[in-house]
Amino acid sequence: MNENSLPMLPQDLSAEQALLGAALMNSTDAEAAAEVIVTPEAFADEDHRIVWSLLQGMIHDRKPIDLVLMCNEARRRGVAGIDSAYLIHLAESFADRRNVRHYAEVVQEQYRKRRVISVARRAMEEAFSQLSDGREVANEFSQHLADIGADGVGDSIREATTAMRAAPAAWASPSYGFLPSGLPVFDGLTGGLPMGEQVVLAGRPSTGKTSLGIFMSASVARAGHSVLFISAEMRMDRLVDRLISLGAERSASTMRQYDSPSDQVRHVDRAVRWLGGGKMFITDALRRDQDVLAAARTAIRRLDVKLIILDFLQLLTSTGHRHDSRSREVGSQASELKAIAQNEGVCMLTLSQLNRMSTHTGKAPLMSELRDSGEIEQAADMVLMLHRTSENDGRSIDELELTIAKNRNGVTGRIEGIRFNKPLTAFEHGAIGVADRPSGEGS
């Protein structure tokens, strides 16, 4: 067959340049792309393959990525032709870093088509041979095409008995267990915050959702684990105030208004010592869903984060894929957050609003009242509903009830009599837990 008569092989050099440009400017974008593209051969352009190979090496070695460091890496490895001028050209070519995963998927799709064409050509050559057997050619190359279609999916399929025999080792793994919530009654009923699962915490406005998220995150950090708190609602300085109040057992507003500078420092030092063992990381700069996902993946890999708290789901803006409804958009975001928990073995604590009608009933909220999408409930492994049972009369302490409305792998029930000390962001013990039943059988 005349090669010159064939059309150009599928490729999208603009997408390749945009992807590499974004990756060169931001380590998080490079790591997000690396989840889609596993081999430099995905790039049609030879220089692009070289650059991606360098980037893959830096990602594997957990090195930071920027233009200067990439130039140094190219020189260290003796790579010719990849100089600062070329890398700057790539960096200037990317269109929008919010679409980096889309660029990666485009590049991977073109690579997939090139592989199909390569297999088809070899099949044609074999079929034209007088010595070949048509059935053998069909069987051989149909398997090659099936492998391309699976594109790595088959690697996740395991024999059930093999997985069963591996279970005891998995049970002993730190990623299998639970994290302490700071609420002994809750931990007694459920085991704690489950690793590898998404927990949705919902409640009406001003019932203490954010405070409970902070309280739980501090509990996990104090147990020696790393935590990432992503706030799309509250400024970082307000989060810090609540952490100081919790650790110092003195409200930050009281410290600001009445304490001397030396006393303020003393209280802050006490709060820092109280937080102690692990590390807690906080950010208020993320609003776009893909930025949140990328930051979560980076924190897991670089900071060994075990718990991620998002406050709250409905404030995220969607990037990339367009959805035909708000419900599908929020549902897709919830599913992506769950995928991170499941794939990385961390706990994803996602705070959620309830719909407006729920605020007028005065009754304990139901899962059906989760705002914007019923798919939130579907994506969640555990759903917690926070409800104020005392009057909202301006007192500093509220009495709350926490309902375990869904628990895919354990009991449902409710915890009554939780005392929420609002000035201190503290949830005091003395609550009573009432278990309903294991909910895993039908969910």
Long-range contacts (C-beta under 8 A, 24 or more apart in sequence): 1-121, 1-124, 9-44, 9-113, 9-114, 9-117, 10-110, 10-113, 10-114, 10-117, 11-44, 11-45, 11-110, 11-114, 12-44, 12-106, 12-107, 12-110, 13-44, 13-45, 13-48, 14-93, 15-103, 15-106, 15-107, 15-110, 16-43, 16-44, 16-45, 16-48, 16-103, 16-107, 17-48, 17-90, 17-93, 17-94, 18-93, 18-94, 18-95, 18-99, 18-100, 18-103, 19-94, 19-100, 19-103, 19-104, 19-107, 20-48, 20-51, 20-52, 20-55, 20-90, 20-94, 21-90, 21-91, 21-92, 21-93, 21-94, 22-94, 22-97, 22-100, 22-103, 23-55, 23-65, 23-100, 24-51, 24-55, 24-65, 24-66, 24-67, 24-70, 24-87, 24-90, 24-91, 25-66, 25-67, 25-91, 25-94, 25-97, 26-65, 26-97, 27-59, 27-64, 27-65, 27-298, 28-294, 28-295, 28-297, 28-298, 29-97, 29-100, 29-294, 30-55, 30-58, 30-59, 30-65, 31-59, 31-294, 31-297, 31-298, 31-301, 32-100, 32-101, 32-104, 32-290, 32-293, 32-294, 32-297, 33-100, 33-101, 33-103, 33-104, 34-59, 35-104, 35-297, 36-101, 36-104, 36-105, 36-107, 36-108, 37-104, 37-107, 37-108, 37-111, 38-152, 41-111, 42-107, 42-108, 42-110, 42-111, 43-107, 43-111, 44-110, 44-111, 44-114, 47-81, 47-82, 47-86, 50-79, 50-81, 50-82, 51-82, 51-87, 51-90, 54-79, 54-82, 62-301, 62-302, 67-91, 98-288, 98-290, 98-291, 98-319, 98-320, 99-319, 99-320, 100-290, 101-290, 101-320, 102-320, 102-321, 112-148, 112-151, 115-148, 116-145, 116-148, 119-144, 119-145, 119-148, 173-345, 174-306, 175-345, 175-346, 176-345, 179-219, 179-220, 179-223, 179-225, 179-306, 179-307, 179-347, 180-219, 180-220, 180-223, 181-216, 181-219, 181-220, 182-215, 182-216, 182-218, 182-219, 182-427, 183-216, 183-402, 183-415, 183-418, 183-427, 183-429, 183-431, 184-429, 185-415, 185-429, 185-431, 185-432, 185-433, 186-402, 186-404, 186-415, 186-433, 188-433, 189-404, 189-410, 189-411, 189-413, 189-415, 189-433, 189-435, 190-382, 190-404, 190-407, 190-410, 190-411, 191-410, 193-220, 193-307, 193-347, 193-349, 194-347, 194-381, 194-382, 194-409, 194-410, 195-306, 195-345, 195-346, 195-347, 196-341, 196-342, 196-345, 196-346, 196-347, 197-338, 197-341, 197-342, 197-347, 197-348, 197-381, 197-382, 197-408, 197-409, 198-334, 198-337, 198-338, 198-341, 198-342, 198-347, 198-348, 198-350, 198-379, 198-380, 198-381, 198-382, 199-347, 199-348, 199-349, 199-350, 199-380, 199-381, 199-382, 199-383, 199-384, 200-313, 200-334, 200-350, 200-351, 200-352, 200-370, 200-376, 200-377, 200-380, 200-382, 200-383, 200-384, 201-349, 201-350, 201-351, 201-352, 201-384, 201-386, 202-351, 202-352, 202-353, 202-354, 202-365, 202-369, 202-370, 202-383, 202-384, 202-385, 202-386, 203-354, 203-365, 203-385, 203-386, 203-387, 204-354, 204-358, 204-359, 204-365, 204-387, 204-388, 205-353, 205-359, 206-392, 207-386, 207-387, 207-388, 207-398, 207-400, 208-386, 208-388, 208-398, 208-400, 208-420, 208-422, 208-427, 209-311, 209-312, 209-351, 209-386, 210-234, 210-242, 210-311, 210-312, 210-351, 211-242, 211-420, 211-422, 211-425, 211-427, 212-386, 212-420, 212-427, 213-309, 213-311, 213-349, 213-351, 214-239, 214-242, 214-243, 214-246, 214-425, 215-246, 215-425, 215-426, 215-427, 216-307, 216-309, 216-349, 217-280, 217-307, 217-309, 217-349, 218-243, 218-246, 218-247, 218-275, 218-280, 220-278, 220-306, 220-307, 221-275, 221-276, 221-277, 221-278, 221-279, 221-280, 222-274, 222-275, 222-276, 222-277, 222-278, 223-277, 223-278, 224-277, 224-278, 225-278, 225-306, 225-307, 226-278, 226-279, 226-280, 226-281, 226-299, 226-303, 226-304, 226-305, 226-306, 226-307, 227-278, 227-279, 227-280, 227-281, 227-305, 227-306, 227-307, 227-308, 227-309, 228-281, 228-282, 228-283, 228-295, 228-296, 228-299, 228-303, 228-305, 228-307, 228-308, 228-309, 229-280, 229-281, 229-282, 229-283, 229-309, 229-311, 230-282, 230-283, 230-286, 230-292, 230-295, 230-296, 230-308, 230-309, 230-310, 230-311, 231-282, 231-283, 231-284, 231-311, 232-284, 232-286, 232-287, 232-292, 232-310, 232-311, 232-312, 232-315, 232-316, 233-311, 233-312, 233-315, 234-284, 234-311, 235-284, 236-282, 236-283, 236-284, 239-282, 239-284, 240-282, 242-425, 243-271, 243-275, 243-280, 243-425, 244-268, 244-271, 245-271, 245-423, 245-424, 245-425, 246-271, 246-274, 246-424, 246-425, 246-426, 247-271, 247-272, 247-273, 247-274, 247-275, 248-274, 249-424, 249-426, 250-424, 251-423, 251-424, 253-423, 254-423, 279-303, 281-305, 287-315, 287-316, 287-317, 288-316, 288-317, 288-318, 288-319, 289-316, 289-317, 289-318, 289-319, 289-333, 289-336, 290-319, 290-320, 291-319, 292-316, 292-337, 293-336, 293-337, 293-340, 296-337, 296-340, 296-348, 297-340, 297-344, 300-340, 300-344, 300-346, 305-346, 306-346, 306-347, 307-346, 307-347, 307-349, 308-340, 308-341, 308-346, 308-347, 308-348, 308-349, 309-349, 309-350, 309-351, 310-337, 310-348, 310-349, 310-350, 310-351, 311-351, 312-350, 312-351, 312-352, 312-353, 313-337, 313-350, 313-351, 313-352, 313-353, 313-376, 314-352, 314-353, 314-371, 314-372, 326-372, 326-373, 327-372, 327-373, 327-374, 327-375, 328-373, 328-375, 329-373, 330-372, 330-373, 330-375, 330-376, 331-373, 331-374, 331-375, 331-376, 331-378, 331-379, 332-375, 334-373, 334-375, 334-376, 334-379, 334-380, 335-375, 335-379, 337-379, 338-379, 338-380, 338-381, 341-381, 350-376, 350-380, 352-376, 364-401, 364-403, 365-403, 366-405, 367-405, 367-406, 377-406, 380-406, 381-406, 381-407, 381-408, 381-409, 382-406, 382-407, 382-408, 382-410, 389-416, 396-421, 396-422, 396-423, 397-421, 397-422, 398-422, 400-427, 402-431, 406-439, 406-443, 407-438, 407-439, 407-440, 408-439, 408-440, 408-443, 409-440, 410-438, 410-439, 410-440, 411-435, 411-436, 411-437, 411-438, 411-439, 412-436, 412-437, 412-439
